[in-house]
Amino acid sequence: MDKFKEIIRQYPFLGFIIAFIILMLVPSVFFTDLYQSHLASLICINIIVAAGLNIVKGFCGQVTVGHVGIYAVGSYTAGCMFLYLGSGLWLTLPAAILIAGLFGVAFAIPSFRLEGPYLALATLGGGEAIRLFIENGDFFMSTYGISNIPQPIIFGVPFDTPDKYYYIAMPVMLIAVYFSFSVLRSSVGRAFMAVREDPISAAASGINVKKHKMLAFVLSAMFAGGAGAVYAHLPPGYIHPNNYTVIEMVTFLAMVVFGGLGHIWGGIIGAIIITIVYDLTRPLYEYQLFIFGLTIVLTILFMPKGIGGFIDKYFIDRRFKTKTGAASK
Amino acid sequence: MLLKTKKLMKAFGGLKAINKVDFELPANEIRGIIGPNGSGKSTFFNLVSGVYEPDPGSYIEFDGKDITNEPPHKVGELGLARTFQLLRLYQDMSVINNVMSGYHTLVPYSFVDAVTGRKKIWDQEKTIKEEMMELLSFVGLADYAELNASELSGGQRRLLVLARAIAGKPKLLMLDEPAAGLSPVNVDNLMKILMRLKEKYGLTLIIIEHILKVVMDTCSKVTVLDHGEKIAEGTPSQIKDDNAVIEAYLGKKMDDEEMRKALAV
């Protein structure tokens, strides 16, 4: 087992290939109806957003509530490119990532001067402004929404049903998670954490605080934009401004907070759990916001590090136990 | 000269926190800065390290480069490290990550390399980690590497701050009250470690300290500040006998006559 771990550590890409193979097999083993595949695709999309949000909020410590706006930018880039240019996912995905990155630059600028709740307010305004702009723009089909956004066709096979679309969303998710791991486990991730903990002493260590805040915002915006594009093409390929409200933002935040701020696995686990719970509680939709709001509050009060904190604690405890055990021998 | 300031000035409103200070420091020296509370010692550090912007007319030079209006991270990149009076540890990061983030400017790979996450990067990370573990065992914190910095004791935190500042292999290290709040035994221990680090890395040091024993024993020269002005500079023994310094900082020596008068009032 240790040898296996060592190999994975040396060739991190190998781990993702294994994960890819396992996730390829999941539907044929577990899924019984189309709805479960649809949910799996949604989970993949939410993992991308949560992984991105974890970069800016969990690692860099910048409170942003406008992320859903950037997610909308990604979706509507894809939607409009289909509407006016007739492009498919292979073109709209990179374009959405690029344009969302530009919006990330805009969202990063307030973070140079604002902190905490003030930054949250500024980004909240930004996100809502984007949604209202879309809702009132004829160019974006305003409240009609954009429909019939096509699914990609590979080698003549259309991926137009939920069970097939899973094979599009899942690899995109794996690539996003791979990138988030590579960035956050490197010196850049450490610099993000240093900026979160103490910008002044980070600067004294030669870390360019503004540059890293910008980097965090742009990276996470690119994640959100990519997720938005994948969401736009999700069968039946329909997007509407109402899919990008503060409610969605609260759900995204709940994923990251519940999973564990500043914990890479935490964001992923949080995305899986919250997406499933969100779907199971759909009949209780009047109480959903209440439930997620309460989840965030209770998580912050009673387990501020979320599920990720538990995982970390477990490993550290185990390491100490083995250490003391070795000493007693 | 490694560090040179000319007519360094900083005013907060009407208060002149630093007033026309000329300061010169050759390489490989240990310089002490003393002065009463509010005399501008920490402000001096903040100005040199770029945390505050000096008033117009000031000039700061480090290692032959003009750093007068450079932002703090540029100053840090040039090899000027500092610690803070209030430590400013990364509380919610592990001890090893604290130290490794101090190494930031020396990391050999670029951001683009990091994004791809290739094996090369992990190997380099491993080398960095080993090097930093060595530094940690040097200051005696190797056993705590995986713990959060917030779980350390006061004395250990002071050592960790020191290790973090040295991780970036600076040319000049400015220490703001490194021994504040330490017990006498720990102060001796800290100074011993500091001297060994100086030897090992060829550091130049500036130390702000209120524990005069530390300053008198370790510093080759002492600068005294009072009300933002430099009132004296010289070897510790010269400073001890300087009247202006005694008046401002060490306390006035009274003869019997004066003592009687003071008590009568």
Interface residues (C-beta under 8 A of the other chain):
Chain A: R9 Q10 Y11 P12 F13 Y178 F179 F181 S182 V183 R185 S186 S187 V188 R190 A191 M193 A194 R196 E197 D198 I200 S201 A202 A203 A204 S205 G206 I207 N208 V209 L215 G262 I316 R319
Chain B: S49 G50 V51 P71 P72 H73 G76 E77 A81 R82 F84 R88 L89 Y90 Q91 D92 M93 N97 M100 S101 G102 Y103 H104 T105 V107 Y109 F111 A114 V115 T116 G117 K119 I121 W122 E125 I128 E146 L147 R164 A165 A167 G168
